[in-house]
């Protein structure tokens, strides 16, 4: 997992909670890296799992809620760090339907070792976008938070529904985004 995800997570913890809590969860998680991350480094995703679990234990906030909150935060940070990705799409449907062919393609050019989740467009009409999410890391809640961050960024009265499609190691989730009638 790319280091930017770790550095942004710890920044979110510092902003929303405290720098002391960020240090505490690093200690609690007993990480092989010692919690020393660089944005361009690559680290085992298990370290992110350990950090989120440690934050959940200390904060009393459920893991899914923390991951969704982090996804929303991360999307906002991506908007600031990579404004070029957000200047052309005019709405959430355009942006989200181009994740694989535009965003992930560019990320792979910059970071060939990046292990990205897969978002497949199952259907796309002016009123509805259906995305299928797959990742061996099972960060469905983080993906939902990223989508929610996208919806907040672009606005437009869109509802989000999530459902599990496949269970087990090949698990996938379907995200259905529907424009509300005006």
N, C-alpha and C positions, 0 to 999 in steps of 0.2 A: 504494500500500500504506500502511495506516495507521501512523503513527509509533510507536504502542505496540509494534508488532512489532519495530521497530528498537531502541527503547530497551530492551526486554526482551532482545533478542539481545545487545546490548552489556553489559547487566547480567550475563547468563549467562557471557559471556566473562570479565568481571572476577571473578566468583565462582569459576568452574571453572579459570581459568588465572591471569590477573593483569590489573590496570589497565594495566600497560605493554603487554601484548599487545593489549588493546583499542585502545590508541592506535596501535600498530604496524599493525594490520590496517586501521584507518581511513586511515593514510598509504599503505599498500600499495595499497588499493583506488582511490585517486585519485578520490574521489567528488565529483560536482558540488555536493552540499550541504556538503561539507567534513566530513561526519559529525556535523553539529549537528542533532539530531532532537528534536522535541517529541512527546509521546504523542498529541496531537490533530492533528498535522500529517499531510499526505499526501505520500508520496515515491515515486519510480519504483521498481518492484520490482527493476529491474536493479541498484540500489544494494545490495539485500539479497543478490542473487546474487554481486556483487563482494565483499561482506564475508565471506560464507561461503567463497568460493573463496580469499580471502586467509587466512582461518583454517585452511582445509584445508592450504594450502601451508606455513604456519608450524608447524602442529601435527602434520602427518603423518597426520591422521585423515581418512578418506574422507568426501567430501561427503554421501552418503546417511546415514552414521552421525551426522555433525554435525547434519543437519537433523532426524533422528528425535530425537536428544537435545534439540535446541532445542524441538521440538514437545512433548516431555514436560515440559520446564521451563515452556514457555508455558502449558500447560494448568494447571499448578500455580499460576502467577501469576494466571491468570484466576479461579481459585477464590478466591484472596485478594482480588482487586480487584473482583470482581462476585459476591459471595456469594448474591445473590438468584437468580441463574440456577441455583444448585446446591442450593437448599434444598427444592425440590419434587420433582424426579425421585428415585425411590428406587433406581434402578440404572442401569448403563451403557446398557442397551438403551433405556430410557425417555429418557435424556438424548440419546443419539445419534440416535434416530429423530425427535427434535424440533428438530434443529439448524436446518433451513430455516424451519419455521413459528414457532419460538419465538426461538431465539438470533439467527439472521440477520435476522429481521424486526425485532427490537429494535435490532440494530446499525444497520440501515438507517434507523431513526427517528433515532438519535443522529448518524449519519454518512451522510447521503444520497449522498455521493460515494464511499463505500466500494465497492471492487470485490472481492466475496467469491467464494470458490469455491462450487460447487454440490454438495450432497450429496442424492442421491435415494434414497429407501428402495425397494429392489427387492422385498424380502420381509421380513416381520417375524412370527415365531412366538415362542412362549415359549422355544424352544431355540436359535433362530438369527435373526440380523439381518444382512441383506445391504444394504450401502450402495454406491452408485455415485458416485465422485468425479470432478468435471470442473473444470478450471481452465486458462485460457490461459497461466498462469504456470508450470505444471508443478511444483508443490511437493508432489508425491505423498508424498515422504519426510517432509516436515513434517506433512502430514495424518496419516500413519501414526503419527508421534510424538505428535500431539495425541490420537489414538484410544488409543494406549498409555497416555498420561497419564490419560485418562478411565478406562480399565480399572483402573489402579493406584488411582485415587481412589475408585471405587465398589467395587472388589474383585469377588468372586463367581465365580472360576474360569472365565474366558472365554478361549478361544483366538482368535487373530486370523490370518487368512490373506488375503494380498493377491495380486491378479493383474491384469495389464494386459489391458484389454478392447479398446481401440482404440488404434492407433498414429498417429503424425503430429500435425498441429496440433490435431486434435480429440480427442486422446488422452484416455482415461479409465481409471480404475482401479476395481476392485471389491474392497471390503473385506468379508470374511465373518467374522462373529463368532459363535462357537458355544459354548454353555454346556457345560461338561464334566459328564458324568454323575456323580451323587453316589455 
